[in-house]
Amino acid sequence: MQKTLRKYWPIFVLPTMLAFCIGFIFPFILGIYLSFCSFTTVTDGVWVGLSNYTKIFTDATFSHALWFTVLFTVVSVILINVLAFVVALLMTRGIRGTDLFRTVFFMPNLIGGIVLGYIWQMIFNGVLQNYGKTLTYSAEYGFWGLVILMCWQQIGYMMIIYIAGIQSVPRDLYEAAQIDGCGKWKTLWNITLPNVMPSITICMFLTITNGFKLFDQNLALTAGQPANETEMLALNIFNTFYGRTGWEGVGQAKAVVFFIIVVAIALLQLKLTRSREVQQ
């Protein structure tokens, strides 16, 4: 069997590699090329050099969307991971009906972003109308609306990852800590958290990337916000590409910059994770 696999593996790999190249590699390279062009379709690009990139940094909407996205990501990452970890601890205490609770907490993650955005828009506006306001009344309302929506959708998913990490901690360590007289907080800090670091790393990576890539919920929940005050990076790129005539190349250049930012964050997190593993 091993000889057969070594001999014929290109036959099995080729279809997947071909689909990957057609669906990702070629469009990615073409997108980078078009970011240096002025175009209306992918076949009529005219090379303009770095002019698209220079326009990015003179576009106030991009800088606002960038800092709004960074602030949203920081707040959502902290809230989602802290709350998901707390819920995971509760779900591993042997509470009656734990399986049902886990299912209920996880279900919001199965709802699509657009549908979820419109559902929460109706909920928020239904509450705020009692005060004569709507979700688009100010950027602050839109910001916290997005944070609540993101937490509600993502906490259950991260909870599952944390539960897997907590359940993998050897019971002998907890028994030894109990014999040594360690309290709950000391046990949590010195045993649970160090052994759950792989789960924490995964959840941190997912929540950071999800925060930066948020699009559907931003489009559905805060559409119509005055002056696009709650516009995040992905939505800003979309609006630039499809909503501003002659700015297609700039929109593509923004997408390339966006890609570089996400990759840089991922590499930085990977480097920090490896350095922490070396120290341990």
QUIFEN-V883014 format. One record per pair of residues at least 24 apart in sequence whose C-alpha atoms are under 8 Angstrom apart, sorted by the first residue. I is the first residue (numbers start at 1). J is the second residue. Records with the same first field share a line. If there is no record, write none. Layout:
I = J ; J
This chain:
31 = 252 ; 256
32 = 252 ; 253 ; 256
34 = 249 ; 252 ; 253
35 = 249 ; 250 ; 251 ; 252 ; 253 ; 256
36 = 249 ; 253
37 = 249
38 = 246 ; 247 ; 248 ; 249
39 = 246 ; 248 ; 249
40 = 246 ; 248
52 = 249 ; 250 ; 253
53 = 250 ; 253 ; 254
55 = 250
56 = 250 ; 253 ; 254
61 = 228 ; 236
62 = 233 ; 236
64 = 229
65 = 229 ; 230 ; 231 ; 232 ; 233 ; 236
66 = 232 ; 233
68 = 230 ; 231 ; 232
69 = 211 ; 212 ; 232 ; 233
70 = 212
72 = 143 ; 147 ; 211
73 = 207 ; 208 ; 211 ; 212
74 = 208
75 = 147
76 = 147 ; 150 ; 151 ; 207 ; 211
77 = 204 ; 207 ; 208 ; 211
79 = 151
80 = 151 ; 154 ; 155 ; 158 ; 207
81 = 155 ; 158 ; 200 ; 203 ; 204
83 = 155
84 = 155 ; 156 ; 158 ; 159 ; 162
85 = 158 ; 159 ; 162
87 = 159
88 = 159 ; 160 ; 162 ; 163 ; 166
89 = 163 ; 166
91 = 163
92 = 163 ; 166 ; 167
102 = 156 ; 160
105 = 155 ; 156 ; 157
106 = 155 ; 156 ; 157 ; 160
107 = 156
108 = 152 ; 153 ; 154 ; 156
109 = 153 ; 154 ; 156 ; 157
113 = 216 ; 217
114 = 216 ; 217 ; 219 ; 220
115 = 220
116 = 149 ; 217
117 = 149 ; 216 ; 217 ; 218 ; 219 ; 220 ; 221
118 = 220 ; 221
120 = 149 ; 221
121 = 220 ; 221 ; 222
135 = 222
136 = 222 ; 223 ; 224 ; 225 ; 226
137 = 225
138 = 225 ; 226
139 = 225 ; 229 ; 230
142 = 221 ; 222 ; 225 ; 230
143 = 230
145 = 221
146 = 217 ; 218 ; 221
149 = 217
154 = 207
158 = 203
161 = 199 ; 203
162 = 196 ; 199 ; 200
164 = 199
165 = 195 ; 196 ; 198 ; 199
166 = 192 ; 195 ; 196
169 = 195 ; 196
201 = 273
205 = 266 ; 269
209 = 262 ; 266
212 = 262
233 = 258
